[in-house]
């Protein structure tokens, strides 16, 4: 099936797996404001309600994951992509990539969306993977069926899905890479 690695893209200066959701709302808002003033990174373009919407979508994703038998150990996920998506490095001034084999993760602590969580849960275009969370075996079947968006939609001109996002709901593997 190809690339069976999960990828995390991050700013070299701050290091991997820095997560706005781990902060209080006030702290996260302060970081977001700093990023907006900075202007030189992708996060500076986020809307004013980004943090509120993000927390709502993370809560929904967690509920959907649990309803499928998922066993999250935390309230919010870390984010990775299933397969490489090198253009994400462009979101950062000095973008770096961390690659971890999919097999290192307990399948019951990771969920997938076909596309970024935001458009997957919010776009209303009738595509069958909208508003859905997938388990590992399900996303592997979907990839066999329709491919990876980073392959068929590398420029984003065929819709908002440009990668498969992975939500990591446990710190066990992540902690090895901090």
N, C-alpha and C positions, 0 to 999 in steps of 0.2 A: 504494500500500500504506500510505500514511500517513506517520508520523513516521520518517524515515530518519536520525535522529540518535542518537548514543550519549550518555548522561548519566552524570555522576559527581556524587555527593552527598558533602558533606564539612563539617567544622566550620570556620567562618570563621576562628577563631583559629589553627588549625594549617595551613590551606591544603589544596589538593587533592593527591591521590595519595600520601598517607602510608600506608605499607604495613607491617603487622606482619611479613609474610613476608620483608621486606628485612633484618630484624634477626636477630641470633643468637637462639637459643631462650631464653637467659637474659634478654636485653634485652627480647624480646617479652613474656616472662612478667612482667617488671617493669612494662612499660606496661599489660599486661592487669590486673595487680593494682591499679595506680593508677586505672584506669577503674572497676574494681569498687568501690573505696573511694569514688570520686566519686559513683557511684550515679545521677547525673542524665542519663545517656545510655544508649542502647540497648545498647552494648557492655558495660555494667556487669552485664547479665543473663546473660552467656555462662557456660557450664559450665566447670568446672576443667580438663577435658580438651580444651577448644576448640582450643588451639594445636596440640596433637598431631594431632587429627582434621583440622584445616585443612591441615596440611602433608601428611598422607596423601592427602587428597582432591585437593590441588593436584598432587601427583605423579601420581595416577591420571588426572586431567584432561589433564595434559601428555602422558602416554603414549598416551591415546586420541586426542588431537589429532595427535600425530606419526603414529600408525597410519593416520590419514585423509589424510596428506600435509602436515599443518601444519608450519610452519618456525619454532618458537619460538626466540628469541635469548636467552631468560633462563629461569631455573629456576622462577620463580613469576610469576603474573600480577598486573596491576592489574585492578581491577573497575569495570565500568560497567553500565548497563542499556540495552537496545535499546528506545528509546522512553521517554518521560517517565514518571516514577513519583513524583509530588510528595510522597506520604506519607513517602517515605524521608527527607525533610528533617526530619521529626519525630524521627529517631534522634539528632539533635544539638541542642545548646542554641541555636546560631545556624547552622542548616543553610543551606548554599549549594549552588547547582547550576551545573555546567559542562556545556555542550552542544558536541559536536564532530560534524561530519558523518561518517557512516559511510564515505563515499567517501575520507576522508583516510587510512584505514588499509589497509595491504596485507592482502588477505583471507587470506593464508597465515600471518599473525601474530595472528589473532584467532579465538577459538572461542566458542561459545555453549552455554548450557544453558537449557532451557525451565523456568525457575524458578531460584532460588538454588542454587548448587553443592551446599550441604549437603543439603537435602531431595531434590534431583534424584538425587544419588548414594546416598542412604541410605534413602529411603522405599521400602517394598516393597508397593505397592498395585496393581501390574500395569499402570499407565499406560504407553503406548508410549514416552514420552519420558524415562522414568526410566533412570538409569545410562548416559546417552548424551551425547555431545559432538557439536555440529553445526558444520559449516562455514557460511560466509556464505550461499551459495546454498541450502543445506539449510534453514537457519532461515527464510529468506524464503519458501520453499515451505510450511513448517510453519505459519507465520503466516497465509498465504493460506488454508490448510486449516482451522485451528482458532482463529485469532485470537491476540491478545495477552492474557496473563493479567491484566495491569493493567486491561484493559477488561472481561473476563468475570468476574474475581474481585477486584474492587477492595478488598473488605473482608476477604478471606482466608477467607470462610466456605465456599468450595467446594474447599478444599485448600491446601497450602502454597505453591503456585506463585502469585506475585503480580506477577512481572515476568520478563522474559527477561534473564538475566545474560550479560554479555560478559566474557570473559577476554582481556586484552590482554597478549600474550606478547613485546612489543617496546617499547622506550622511545622510539623515533624520534618518533612523534606526541606522546606524553605530554610529552616534554621541552619542546615548544613552549608548553605550558600551565602549566609550573611557575613 
